[in-house]
Amino acid sequence: MNYAALAHPSVQRFARSVPSSIDSYLKKLADKHLLNGANVGIEQVSLSPEETTVTAVADKLIQYGVVCLKNFIPTDVIDAFMPTVERDLVRIENAMAQPDAADYGEVDGIAWQRNLSQAKNFNELYDYAMPIANIRGSAGSDSGMLDLFHIHKIKRWEALENFRYAQHEFCHGLVAKVVEHISSFRFSGLQLYQNKSVTDTRCFHVDNIFGTYKAFMYLTDVATAGDGPYCYVPGSHKVPFLHRLELRLIEKQGARGRDIWSAKYLPYIKFIASRGTVIISNQTGIHRGFPQTVNHTRRALVANFSDHVELGRNY
């Protein structure tokens, strides 16, 4: 069995939090997961551009719950619009870093907040009238992560042909066709994630037990584990009933909603890949973002696919 999940200090802390009284049960749950194909590597869930068809992508997504589309968007397309994106992100960071900065502000048509000072939850962020960057937490898991909503309303980004092309291909092209081919889900929203020295990320978890999808497009190279790759336990999307059993079990232990403690016994894939790579993920599967090393940065576009916007807003 692969115990690589215990490599990072924050993952070790997570492992020690499991009471020994329920540990044997978690091992049994992990053994059930292993029967669904967790012991595969990144190459088995990946497709090169010449292999990428709706049917080929859908087949892997059905089998493993995750699929990696290498070089989905050419790097020169990413490189053409990223300087504009990076400048705006730096402006937000600089505004927040001012000595007199409050918990809310605006920079060139983009709002930012921390401590949920304006939009109090995900639904309110989704409904906000202008682009808004939410900075998660001041302590604890995912502290410092920037989550930018309504990027389609940033006119200077939309004015860039390469950005429009990448956004359309990502949200309405092959990825959407694959999700529509195997489910009733449709595109429901687009965000940008920035993880910058986020050394304590949320532990392995599931978003829900009804199989919505997310797709991640790396905007920066994720060359090492220190860059904070997306991680997934392949095959774990097939057993929502096991998730339900575990969530009931660990709820009494004070676990955060939808955390999966049995993942400490499961092998998983770290998606180390170049910018322009797209990962499509069934969110009923067990996943997390890997903890970063200080001074490492990962940026990604994140497309949500659900039955309708209301459902998409709540996971």
C-alpha positions in Angstrom: 0.0 0.0 0.0 1.3 3.5 -0.8 1.7 5.7 2.2 3.0 8.7 0.3 0.1 10.7 1.8 2.1 10.9 5.0 5.0 12.7 3.5 4.1 16.4 4.3 4.0 17.7 7.9 0.5 19.0 7.6 -0.6 15.6 6.3 1.2 13.9 9.3 -0.7 16.2 11.7 -3.9 15.2 10.0 -3.1 11.5 10.3 -2.4 11.9 14.1 -5.8 13.5 14.6 -7.6 10.2 13.9 -8.5 8.5 17.2 -7.2 5.0 17.5 -10.6 3.7 18.5 -11.9 4.3 14.9 -8.7 3.8 13.0 -9.4 0.1 12.3 -12.7 1.0 10.7 -11.0 3.7 8.6 -8.6 1.0 7.3 -11.5 -1.2 6.3 -13.1 1.7 4.4 -9.7 2.3 2.7 -9.5 -1.4 1.6 -13.0 -1.0 0.0 -11.7 2.1 -1.9 -8.7 0.1 -3.2 -11.0 -2.3 -5.0 -12.2 0.6 -7.2 -8.9 1.3 -8.9 -7.0 3.7 -6.6 -3.7 2.0 -7.5 -3.1 3.8 -10.8 -0.7 6.6 -11.7 -1.0 9.9 -13.6 -0.1 8.3 -16.9 -3.1 6.0 -16.8 -5.6 8.9 -16.3 -3.9 11.2 -18.8 -4.4 11.9 -22.5 -2.2 13.7 -25.0 -3.7 16.2 -27.4 -3.8 13.8 -30.3 -5.7 11.3 -28.1 -8.2 13.8 -26.8 -11.8 13.0 -28.0 -15.1 13.4 -26.2 -15.4 9.6 -26.0 -11.8 8.9 -24.8 -12.0 11.6 -22.1 -15.4 10.5 -21.0 -14.3 6.9 -20.7 -11.4 7.7 -18.4 -13.6 10.1 -16.3 -16.2 7.4 -15.8 -13.6 4.8 -14.9 -11.3 6.9 -12.6 -13.3 10.0 -11.6 -10.5 12.2 -12.9 -8.8 12.8 -16.2 -5.8 14.9 -17.2 -5.6 16.6 -20.6 -2.0 17.4 -21.2 -1.2 20.7 -23.0 -4.9 21.3 -23.6 -4.3 25.0 -24.1 -0.9 25.8 -25.8 1.6 27.5 -23.5 2.0 30.5 -25.9 -1.7 31.2 -25.5 -1.4 31.2 -21.7 1.8 33.3 -21.9 0.0 36.0 -24.0 -2.6 36.9 -21.4 -0.9 36.0 -18.1 1.0 39.3 -17.7 -2.3 41.2 -17.6 -3.8 38.7 -15.1 -0.7 38.8 -12.9 -0.6 42.6 -12.9 -4.1 42.7 -11.5 -3.4 40.1 -8.9 -0.3 42.0 -7.8 -2.4 45.2 -7.5 -4.8 43.4 -5.2 -2.0 42.0 -3.1 -0.4 45.5 -2.8 -3.6 47.1 -1.8 -4.2 44.6 0.9 -0.6 45.0 2.2 -1.0 48.8 2.9 -0.5 49.6 6.5 -4.0 51.2 6.7 -5.8 48.6 4.6 -9.2 47.5 5.9 -10.9 44.2 5.2 -12.4 45.4 2.0 -11.3 47.5 -1.0 -11.4 48.0 -4.7 -8.6 48.1 -7.3 -9.3 49.0 -10.9 -12.8 47.6 -11.0 -12.0 44.5 -8.9 -13.2 44.3 -5.3 -11.3 42.3 -2.6 -12.2 41.2 0.8 -10.9 39.3 3.8 -12.6 37.9 6.8 -15.8 37.7 4.7 -16.4 41.4 5.4 -18.8 42.0 2.5 -20.0 38.8 0.9 -20.5 36.5 3.8 -20.5 33.1 2.1 -20.1 31.4 -1.2 -23.6 32.2 -2.5 -23.1 35.9 -1.8 -19.7 35.8 -3.5 -21.4 34.2 -6.5 -24.1 36.9 -6.6 -21.7 39.8 -6.1 -22.3 42.7 -8.5 -18.6 43.0 -9.6 -15.5 40.9 -9.8 -14.4 40.1 -6.2 -11.4 38.4 -4.8 -12.0 36.6 -1.5 -8.9 35.9 0.6 -9.5 32.8 2.7 -8.9 32.9 6.4 -6.2 34.4 8.5 -5.3 31.0 10.0 -5.9 27.3 9.5 -6.3 25.3 6.3 -6.2 27.3 3.0 -5.3 30.5 4.8 -4.1 33.0 2.2 -5.7 31.4 -0.8 -7.2 34.0 -3.2 -10.4 33.0 -4.9 -11.5 35.5 -7.7 -15.1 35.4 -8.8 -16.7 36.9 -12.0 -13.6 37.1 -14.0 -15.8 37.3 -17.2 -16.7 40.8 -16.0 -13.1 42.0 -16.0 -13.2 43.9 -19.4 -9.4 44.2 -19.9 -9.1 40.4 -19.6 -12.0 39.9 -22.0 -10.5 42.3 -24.4 -7.5 39.9 -24.9 -8.2 37.4 -27.8 -6.0 34.7 -26.2 -7.9 34.9 -22.9 -11.3 34.7 -24.7 -10.1 31.7 -26.6 -8.8 29.9 -23.5 -11.9 30.7 -21.5 -14.2 29.5 -24.3 -12.4 26.2 -24.9 -12.2 25.5 -21.2 -15.8 26.4 -20.2 -17.8 25.6 -23.4 -15.6 23.4 -25.6 -14.4 19.9 -25.1 -14.6 19.9 -21.3 -18.3 20.9 -21.3 -19.1 18.3 -24.1 -17.5 15.6 -22.0 -19.5 16.5 -18.9 -22.7 16.8 -20.9 -21.9 13.4 -22.5 -22.0 11.5 -19.2 -24.3 13.6 -17.0 -27.0 16.2 -16.9 -24.6 18.8 -15.6 -23.8 22.1 -17.4 -21.3 24.9 -16.9 -22.3 27.0 -14.0 -19.4 29.3 -13.1 -15.8 30.2 -13.5 -13.2 31.3 -10.9 -9.5 31.9 -10.6 -7.5 30.3 -7.7 -4.2 31.7 -6.5 -2.2 29.7 -4.0 0.9 31.5 -2.9 2.9 29.9 0.0 -0.3 28.2 1.2 1.5 25.7 3.4 -1.5 24.3 5.2 -4.3 23.2 2.8 -7.5 21.5 3.6 -7.2 17.7 4.1 -8.6 15.1 1.8 -12.4 15.6 1.4 -15.3 15.3 -1.0 -17.5 18.2 -2.2 -20.7 16.2 -2.3 -22.1 12.7 -2.9 -24.1 13.5 -6.1 -21.2 13.7 -8.6 -20.8 17.3 -9.7 -17.7 18.2 -11.7 -15.0 20.8 -11.6 -12.3 21.4 -14.2 -8.9 23.0 -13.4 -6.7 24.7 -15.9 -3.2 25.3 -14.7 -2.1 28.9 -15.5 1.4 28.3 -14.0 3.7 25.3 -14.3 3.1 22.9 -11.4 6.6 21.3 -11.6 7.0 19.9 -8.1 4.9 18.9 -5.1 6.0 22.2 -3.6 3.9 24.1 -6.1 0.8 22.6 -4.6 -0.6 20.2 -7.2 -4.2 19.0 -7.3 -4.5 15.5 -5.8 -7.1 12.8 -6.3 -7.8 9.3 -5.2 -8.8 7.5 -8.5 -11.9 5.4 -8.3 -13.1 7.0 -5.1 -16.1 8.6 -6.9 -17.7 5.2 -7.3 -18.6 4.7 -3.6 -20.6 7.7 -2.2 -22.2 5.2 0.2 -18.8 4.7 1.8 -18.3 8.5 2.1 -21.7 8.7 3.8 -20.7 6.0 6.3 -17.4 7.7 7.1 -18.9 11.2 7.4 -21.4 9.9 9.9 -18.6 8.2 11.8 -16.2 11.1 12.1 -18.8 13.8 12.5 -18.8 13.1 16.3 -15.0 13.5 16.3 -15.4 17.2 15.3 -14.4 16.7 11.6 -15.0 19.5 9.1 -18.0 18.7 6.9 -17.1 16.2 4.1 -13.5 15.6 5.3 -12.4 12.0 4.6 -10.0 10.6 7.2 -9.6 7.2 5.6 -7.6 8.9 2.8 -4.5 8.6 5.0 -4.4 4.9 3.9 -5.0 5.5 0.2 -2.6 6.1 -2.7 -3.4 9.2 -4.7 -2.2 11.1 -7.8 -0.4 14.4 -7.6 -1.1 16.2 -10.8 2.3 17.6 -11.6 2.0 19.2 -15.0 2.7 22.2 -17.2 0.6 25.3 -17.6 -2.2 24.8 -20.1 -3.0 21.3 -18.7 -6.6 20.7 -17.7 -7.8 18.3 -15.1 -11.5 17.3 -15.0 -12.6 15.9 -11.6 -15.8 14.2 -10.3 -16.2 16.0 -7.0 -17.6 13.0 -5.2 -14.1 11.6 -5.4 -11.6 12.2 -2.6 -9.3 15.1 -3.4 -7.3 18.0 -2.0 -4.7 20.6 -3.0 -1.3 19.6 -1.8 0.4 21.9 0.8 2.9 24.3 -0.9 6.4 25.1 0.0 7.0 28.8 1.0 7.6 31.1 -2.0 5.9 28.7 -4.5 2.8 29.9 -6.5 0.1 28.1 -8.3 -2.6 29.8 -10.3 -5.5 28.0 -12.0 -8.9 28.7 -13.7 -11.7 26.6 -12.1 -14.9 25.8 -14.0 -17.9 24.4 -12.1 -20.4 22.1 -13.7 -23.7 21.3 -12.0 -27.5 20.8 -12.7 -28.1 24.6 -12.4 -26.5 27.6 -10.9 -28.3 27.2 -7.6 -26.8 23.7 -7.2 -23.4 24.8 -8.4 -23.3 27.6 -5.8 -23.6 25.3 -2.9 -20.7 22.9 -3.2 
